[in-house]
Each structure stands twice: as C-alpha cells, then as structure tokens.
C-alpha cells in the first residue's frame, strides 16, 4: 500500500513541478511585461512625424528596452494575449518615430499587425485590440477585408463604449472617401450612436476632420445639437485662421 502511494506520488511529481514552473514563468512574464509598459508610458510621442518635422533620433532607448521586455514576456508566457498586444504597441510606437514611407516603419507595422491579430483572435471579446489592428492596417494603407472585419468586431463588441466609439470615428472619418460600403456602414452606425450619446465630442471629431457633411443631417432639427455643431465650426475656423 505504501509502495503504491509512493509510486503515485512519483508519478504526479513531474506534473506538479511542471505546473509550478508554468505558474512561475507566467508570474515572471507579467513582471517583465509591467517593466515594458512602464517604459512605454514614458514615451510621449505616438503621432507619425510630418515630413517637415523629424525627430532628433528615430531610436528611443526606452522603446528598445520595452520591446526586449515584451518579447521576453511573450516567450515566457506565449498564451497571454496581453504580452503580444504590448509588444505590438511598442512596434507601433517605434514605427511612429520613423519618417513617413520609411521601409523600416512598414516592417515594424506589419509585425504589429500579426501580433494584434493573434491577440484579438485569442481574446475576441476585447474591442480595443480589434481597433488597434484596424488602426495599424490603416497606417499601412491596407483598407481591405481584414481592416473591415476588425472595425466591425471593435464596433460590435463595444457599441456603447464612448471612448472606443470616439477612437473608432477618429480613425474612420478622415478615411471616409476611401472606405468600402461595409466599412462605411460601421462608421455610419458609430456616428449615429455618437451623436446620440456624446454629441459634443463626435461633432468635434467630424468638424476637425473637415467632414461636417457627415454629421449635419444627423443633428438637423435638434436645436441643441445644431448649436454644438455651429460652435465647433466657428472654433475650427478660428483655429485654421490662427494657423494660417
């Protein structure tokens, strides 16, 4: 009986050790990823540099370190989509520091697409990963079926998330004339919800993008929202005049 018990313990011991190692690796991966996120938080720049404004250095050592941290976290815990999404974000930030059209930036963004897509498929209910995938696809100029599917997934999984819908509109409205019918339908739905739930912000997004025509019909006959729209149009006119 004792011999049988000892045999059972010896049989289970490798499984227990493997489980403990897996838990330890996961915990360490989370610590490493947290370090990477801390470095990312220190980097202020996200926008793509304009042709007449180049950064002093396209390489930020904090992003290089953050990439190494997230890459290690992915190796330690490849099943956690957070680590892949974090690594994709670092690659996106690195690409943002390179001049428009730079071949290296395109390579980084292509890698980010693969990581965002993988993370989104493993955690399909989180809309922000789908939105991030669509954002990088747009930066690559790839407004294809994959892009349309990503914005549709983001919109469906966060229809009343005000921040998500605002970010979605900030992405779609400037691209409106380039969108296919299905992508425009997603954008139209977000516009209708946005004008209803957060009209001031959504009207501002449309006006700043030069697409007052997309929202004017949605506020027609609503005095309060029409006044908001006029306010944003005047504000944008002043800002444009000041810029000139």
Buried (B, 14 or more C-beta within 10 A) or exposed (E): EEEEEEEEEEEEEEEEEEEEEEEEBBEBBBEBBEBBBEBBEEBEEEEBBEEEEEEEEBEBEBBEBBBBBBBBBBEBBEEBBBBBBBBBBBBBBBBBBBBEEBEEBBEBBBBBBBBBBBBBEBBEEBBBBBBBBBBBBBBBEBBEEEBBBBBBBBBEBBBEBBEBBBBBBBBBBBBBEEBEEEBBBBBBBBBEBBBEBBBBBBBBBBBBBEBBEBBBEBBEEEEEBBEBBEBBBEEBEEEEEEEE
